[in-house]
């Protein structure tokens, strides 16, 4: 294996890990894990996705605002994200990442109950700018758009 190929594979794994830290931070309600996925000046823009399901959500910036906004909103829910179709383009110490994230949300404690069908299931497109920070890659900008939705969007707003 050439050094360049090894570097490419290592970068792709580390960049993919950034989006996995982001989604796992939400799923586990883990503020530190979520924060580790983002640059200090990160912007997370969910407005394309939320507009399609009927509510406004302004872009969040910087990292601490993202964490302080998303952990209380999503962290308590019974939530799981599955990331797929990851496409990465690396240019030096920056990269773009495009992927899908399927996110299933239930009210707290209701996810494992088979008689509970009220949910919010989203297939979202993630479009991210990612930067190298030492040995770690972090998301500097993430725009989330919705491809399709099933369920009750009020789950996402506590309603």
Secondary structure, DSSP 8 states (H G I E B T S, - for coil): --HHHHHHHHHHHHHHHHHHHHHHHHHHT-HHHHHHTEEEEEEEE-HHHHHHTT-----EESHHHHHHHHHHHHTTSEEEEEEEEEEEEEETTEEEEEEEEEEEEE-TTTTT-TT----EEEEEEEEEEEEEETTEEEEEEEEEEEEEEEE-GGGGGT-
